[in-house]
Amino acid sequence: MTEVYQKLEKIVSEKSLSNNIYVRHAYSRNVDPLLQGVPDIVILPKDTKEISEIFKIANEEDINVIPRGGGDCEFGGSKPIGDGGIVLDMKRMNKILNLDEENLIVTVEAGISWGKLNEYLSQFGLYTGCMGPGSGMTASIGGGISHHSVGGGGCAKYGACTNQLVSLEVVLPTGEIIETGSQANKYSKFPFNRFGNGPDLAGLFCGDNGILGVKTKVSLQVFPRPPFADYKTFLLPRKSAEVSANILTEIRHKGIDVYDAMYIPDVVVSVASKLGCFPLWEKVKRKRGMFFYTIEANSERELEEKTKQLDDIILSKKTENLGPEISDGNYAKWHYVEQGHWQTYHNLWGMYPALEPLTAECFTPINTFPTILSDIDQWDMEHSEDIAKIFEITRTRPITGSGPILLIDGNNVELTCGFTSFGSFFNGERHEIIDEINLKLWKSILERVTKWGVQWYMMGEFMSRLMVEIGAYSTEFYNFMKNIKNTLDPKNILSRGKYNFK
Ligand SMILES: Cc1cc2nc3c(=O)[nH]c(=O)nc-3n(C[C@H](O)[C@H](O)[C@H](O)COP(=O)(O)OP(=O)(O)OC[C@H]3O[C@@H](n4cnc5c(N)ncnc54)[C@H](O)[C@@H]3O)c2cc1C
């Protein structure tokens, strides 16, 4: 490794390269407490050329390279699988390269966060439409595009962030640099369209979970933020999952273009309210499921008309409007006006200190999610013996269920489900049994949900391998993917181990 380090020192500045044990361990995990892989070297590259040179060395030396944006992946996607390799932390590549105000396209380096980019765009009355993931304060544009991220606001109206993609600059694992879409034509002066000049090759890198290339430059469509908006929150009656699914379906069937629509299940409302995560619902007597929408318009009249249509649908279901102000419990207002879309998940995941999410995020049609939620309750009962073993140590029961469920594009929702559990280090002692049970249960719940035919979009280490291990991919699809990987990355340098590719 010393020889490799010496080669790297020749292309990367001293300050941006480290093999210090503390630094390596800081890059050995993502959000979950279970999956760990300690890299040999961490690099913060300064530009595309450096990344290209790093790949050339990695190919010569047969070393794994793992790109990392904000490091917020929930399935261990931006750390090595097993120990070793080079982590490329993209955070230094965070410049805004160009805002084409006339054509409404922004070009950025891939390491910038959704929060920083939107802060900049807001000065021009613009936003990215889909505001990326719920982790958008730290998560990067490159990570979002690599995951098809959705959930950080605006996803009922705009869908996943990859819908807004215009063009990409990518360093291929062999070190070659390509540009996609309009930029494939070397005479094009600025990015303006994703499709054409051949197949949609930007699409190849969307949702690739970092296995096909390193995104260095990203051009996205941006949108003028409409001047009028409304936001309402409703307390749901019993059977709140079914009621909210009916509301979402009616919204889509009537073609009302909501900006966001979210269902927060009963258990989340009751447990999180008790623990102080939802201070705005302290006064609400019945802690049942909640539903909210946010909507935008270009005139007051348009807003009134759309709001009326939405309220007619929602209030016909025996729901109760909580009132206009955040202090009345109007979560929707907090979500839209105070950037709650980037904060919602942080407090939920930290509900109990030391409790960590072992989650699953997938897309599924609206009309399937109530059945999946009941099956997850059933799964919890079937695994109560294992869960009880964790309770015996921690005296707090891991919680199974679903987080907020969001309307995305089409008739689909983003469903976050799984269980939150404790790490094995508890009360000053290591309890290896907790890791063993967590791993077993996490696999089991993901397999169960996969068999409902859902679509995973963030795959990381865990989900990409599990899909292969449980035989969920058709042989033809898996081979097709493997052939593409082999063509672009013949030495399997990039994100080695994902999808069990050899
Ligand atoms: C509190 C919280 C809330 C979250 N909410 C959501 C949500 O609402 N919706 C959602 O989709 N996800 C959510 N996530 C998961 C995750 O944050 C997002 O998917 C996010 O888009 C990941 O971005 P990142 O920059 O952190 O990527 P990382 O975790 O650093 O990387 C993600 C993947 O992309 C690859 N990658 C990163 N940068 C590049 C690049 N430049 N080129 C090529 N590959 C790259 C990595 O190798 C890895 O496979 C949440 C996570 C947390 C902690």
The ligand as an SDF file (V2000), in Angstrom:
LIG
                    3D

 53 58  0  0  0  0  0  0  0  0999 V2000
  -31.9330   11.4280    7.7450 C   0  0  0  0  0  0  0  0  0  0  0  0
  -31.9020   10.7720    6.3900 C   0  0  0  0  0  0  0  0  0  0  0  0
  -32.9790   10.9310    5.5260 C   0  0  0  0  0  0  0  0  0  0  0  0
  -32.9680   10.3370    4.2740 C   0  0  0  0  0  0  0  0  0  0  0  0
  -34.0290   10.5280    3.4520 N   0  0  0  0  0  0  0  0  0  0  0  0
  -34.0160   10.0190    2.2090 C   0  0  0  0  0  0  0  0  0  0  0  0
  -35.0960   10.2730    1.3220 C   0  0  0  0  0  0  0  0  0  0  0  0
  -36.0610   10.9340    1.6580 O   0  0  0  0  0  0  0  0  0  0  0  0
  -35.0020    9.7680    0.0780 N   0  0  0  0  0  0  0  0  0  0  0  0
  -33.9290    9.0450   -0.3500 C   0  0  0  0  0  0  0  0  0  0  0  0
  -33.8880    8.6600   -1.5030 O   0  0  0  0  0  0  0  0  0  0  0  0
  -32.9260    8.7660    0.4860 N   0  0  0  0  0  0  0  0  0  0  0  0
  -32.9240    9.2460    1.7370 C   0  0  0  0  0  0  0  0  0  0  0  0
  -31.8680    9.0160    2.5680 N   0  0  0  0  0  0  0  0  0  0  0  0
  -30.7400    8.2120    2.0800 C   0  0  0  0  0  0  0  0  0  0  0  0
  -29.6180    9.0300    1.4010 C   0  0  0  0  0  0  0  0  0  0  0  0
  -29.3190   10.1340    2.1780 O   0  0  0  0  0  0  0  0  0  0  0  0
  -29.9820    9.5290    0.0150 C   0  0  0  0  0  0  0  0  0  0  0  0
  -30.3220    8.4700   -0.8230 O   0  0  0  0  0  0  0  0  0  0  0  0
  -28.9300   10.4500   -0.6340 C   0  0  0  0  0  0  0  0  0  0  0  0
  -29.3250   10.7890   -1.9400 O   0  0  0  0  0  0  0  0  0  0  0  0
  -27.5530    9.9120   -0.6560 C   0  0  0  0  0  0  0  0  0  0  0  0
  -26.6980   10.9660   -1.0420 O   0  0  0  0  0  0  0  0  0  0  0  0
  -25.2260   11.0460   -0.4680 P   0  0  0  0  0  0  0  0  0  0  0  0
  -24.5640   12.1890   -1.1280 O   0  0  0  0  0  0  0  0  0  0  0  0
  -25.2190   11.0140    0.9980 O   0  0  0  0  0  0  0  0  0  0  0  0
  -24.6690    9.6960   -1.0740 O   0  0  0  0  0  0  0  0  0  0  0  0
  -23.6790    8.6500   -0.4540 P   0  0  0  0  0  0  0  0  0  0  0  0
  -24.2810    7.8900    0.6570 O   0  0  0  0  0  0  0  0  0  0  0  0
  -22.3650    9.2560   -0.2060 O   0  0  0  0  0  0  0  0  0  0  0  0
  -23.5810    7.6870   -1.7270 O   0  0  0  0  0  0  0  0  0  0  0  0
  -24.7100    7.0220   -2.2070 C   0  0  0  0  0  0  0  0  0  0  0  0
  -24.3180    6.1330   -3.3790 C   0  0  0  0  0  0  0  0  0  0  0  0
  -23.9400    6.9310   -4.4800 O   0  0  0  0  0  0  0  0  0  0  0  0
  -22.5850    6.7080   -4.8230 C   0  0  0  0  0  0  0  0  0  0  0  0
  -22.0540    8.0280   -5.1230 N   0  0  0  0  0  0  0  0  0  0  0  0
  -22.0330    9.1370   -4.3320 C   0  0  0  0  0  0  0  0  0  0  0  0
  -21.5300   10.1790   -5.0260 N   0  0  0  0  0  0  0  0  0  0  0  0
  -21.2370    9.7260   -6.2630 C   0  0  0  0  0  0  0  0  0  0  0  0
  -20.6980   10.2990   -7.4400 C   0  0  0  0  0  0  0  0  0  0  0  0
  -20.3440   11.5920   -7.4870 N   0  0  0  0  0  0  0  0  0  0  0  0
  -20.5370    9.5210   -8.5270 N   0  0  0  0  0  0  0  0  0  0  0  0
  -20.8870    8.2160   -8.5240 C   0  0  0  0  0  0  0  0  0  0  0  0
  -21.3970    7.6100   -7.4370 N   0  0  0  0  0  0  0  0  0  0  0  0
  -21.5840    8.3560   -6.3350 C   0  0  0  0  0  0  0  0  0  0  0  0
  -21.9560    6.0200   -3.6260 C   0  0  0  0  0  0  0  0  0  0  0  0
  -20.9020    5.1870   -3.9810 O   0  0  0  0  0  0  0  0  0  0  0  0
  -23.1400    5.2470   -3.0850 C   0  0  0  0  0  0  0  0  0  0  0  0
  -23.3180    4.0690   -3.8050 O   0  0  0  0  0  0  0  0  0  0  0  0
  -31.8530    9.5600    3.8550 C   0  0  0  0  0  0  0  0  0  0  0  0
  -30.7740    9.3960    4.7220 C   0  0  0  0  0  0  0  0  0  0  0  0
  -30.7940    9.9960    5.9620 C   0  0  0  0  0  0  0  0  0  0  0  0
  -29.6190    9.8170    6.8660 C   0  0  0  0  0  0  0  0  0  0  0  0
  1  2  1  0
  2  3  1  0
  2 52  2  0
  3  4  2  0
  4  5  1  0
  4 50  1  0
  5  6  2  0
  6  7  1  0
  6 13  1  0
  7  8  2  0
  7  9  1  0
  9 10  1  0
 10 11  2  0
 10 12  1  0
 12 13  2  0
 13 14  1  0
 14 15  1  0
 14 50  1  0
 15 16  1  0
 16 17  1  0
 16 18  1  0
 18 19  1  0
 18 20  1  0
 20 21  1  0
 20 22  1  0
 22 23  1  0
 23 24  1  0
 24 25  2  0
 24 26  1  0
 24 27  1  0
 27 28  1  0
 28 29  2  0
 28 30  1  0
 28 31  1  0
 31 32  1  0
 32 33  1  0
 33 34  1  0
 33 48  1  0
 34 35  1  0
 35 36  1  0
 35 46  1  0
 36 37  1  0
 36 45  1  0
 37 38  2  0
 38 39  1  0
 39 40  1  0
 39 45  2  0
 40 41  1  0
 40 42  2  0
 42 43  1  0
 43 44  2  0
 44 45  1  0
 46 47  1  0
 46 48  1  0
 48 49  1  0
 50 51  2  0
 51 52  1  0
 52 53  1  0
M  END
$$$$
